[in-house]
Amino acid sequence: MRIPYQPGHGVSELEKAIERVRLEFDPGHFATVEAALLRPSDLSEVRAGTKPLYGMMDQAQRRYALKLGRLELMAAEQAAYELRHLGRRPCLPARVVDVELEGLGPVQGLLKPFVEFDPKRELSPDTRTWSELQRSVVLLEHAWEWLLDNSDTNTSQYALIGEQGYPLNIDWDRSFATGARSELSRFEKYKVVLPNARTFLYSDYVEGKIDLPFSVLHAEARRIRLLPVTRVREIVEGYARVCFADAAERAAFVSRVLRRQRHIEADFKRFARDLLRERVAVSVAPQADVQSRLRQGMTLLWDRSQVPLHWIARGPVGTTGRKLLRFARRRLWFNLAQRSS
């Protein structure tokens, strides 16, 4: 049964699920956490990701993860949280803080609440195995990914929360990765060799394997369009001040993001119509002309090539690569800290 979604006509089951997760993972105390009072804690459970992570704990025994990285990436994740918080959507709170770490000295890192989840439990590339809730959430999240210019949304980015396996994106540090210049396309990816979760969602839809409730995507695009522009501008300008030294570049970037917000509803209606046309073109028998047959064959070939790419990335090769990258980054941060001290 498809989850109903009727904005303005009562709270749907989808909205209830979204609100439950939002309240659980956006604790009110986070804004008042004093970084200077945090102390180290064990973070041995964390094995995902490639950036150095350090466990922290406050006086109330609440646990946090401190992620080290480039300042522009940390600023991007903080901006993503602030925008999603403005839109009342689930997102891990994130704040750039200055802390003292043993062996490293004073460092600047991104503080986030620690989330308990099983990293081995993740979305499959076969979206027919997803629940209706999971398909709906990943679908509507595309609107936020577009606003935030974040194409780094592979299946490992989502922690599956609770018995329902609600997919919560826990890593937004690649927001604004192209400076809001990326295309609104189902083929858009952060890395050519790494498919997104929605890569599989749209491929299965185009091939007729699943149906999608595009009303939830349209409603989410409308929600984003109606966000207060003044506050959106303030958040985006805060990020831009970190990442663009030139005032003209800052202004151009902010203008591009605000344009996305202004046109997002119309853009996604057009996107959905294009997907439907593609689905119809793929489902019919190949036409006689060579160009149509070639286009249909290339579409199917691209779709089906994404699954092997996924299994390579999630298999031993990808796991080893992430471990090496995580080790190298940790050593780099340690060496930089040693030199600065």
Beta strands, then each sheet from edge to edge (+ up, - down):
strand 1: 39-41
strand 2: 53-57
strand 3: 63-67
strand 4: 95-101
strand 5: 105-113
strand 6: 158-161
strand 7: 166-169
sheet 1: 1+ 2- 3+ 5- 4+
sheet 2: 6+ 7-
end
